[in-house]
Amino acid sequence: MAKLKGFDIVSLPETYVAGLAFRTKNELEMDPATGWIAKTWARVREMKNPNLPAAVLTDYESNKDGYFTEVVGFQRKSVSDFNPGEVLARVPSGRYAKFVRTGKLPDSVIEAWKAVWDAEANGSIRRAYTTDLKTYRPTGKAQLGLDNATVELYIAIKS
């Protein structure tokens, strides 16, 4: 694992996330009236699941400004580990740039994405725009909540 300018380059094993899917773009997410991410997380928080909360971003139209599909839910162990009505997304194994931020949600997520966009703009990473993963972990021994989460973004990168 190589440490570079606020992120690590890591090998991620194949990962699955099952949950609710929607199509959006960053411009729409800037306005609560048109954004889907916060609304979908509100629904997912009501689901009872012992696995880590996670999201997969895939099916990118172009770059950070284009449309993408997001599956918001929980990490799963296999392709058969999901419930009726959920969408299962697969994150392929490979090399990813890992960005970690801790704090209040959604602020820590926004900070992490800004770090990704800055790293891409300054040439520190070359995004593949294939499939990215977001995971959420509780901070310390506390329960996962809006005021205390560690967000990990795994961004697919070009070789």
Disulfide bonds with the S-S distance in Angstrom:
none
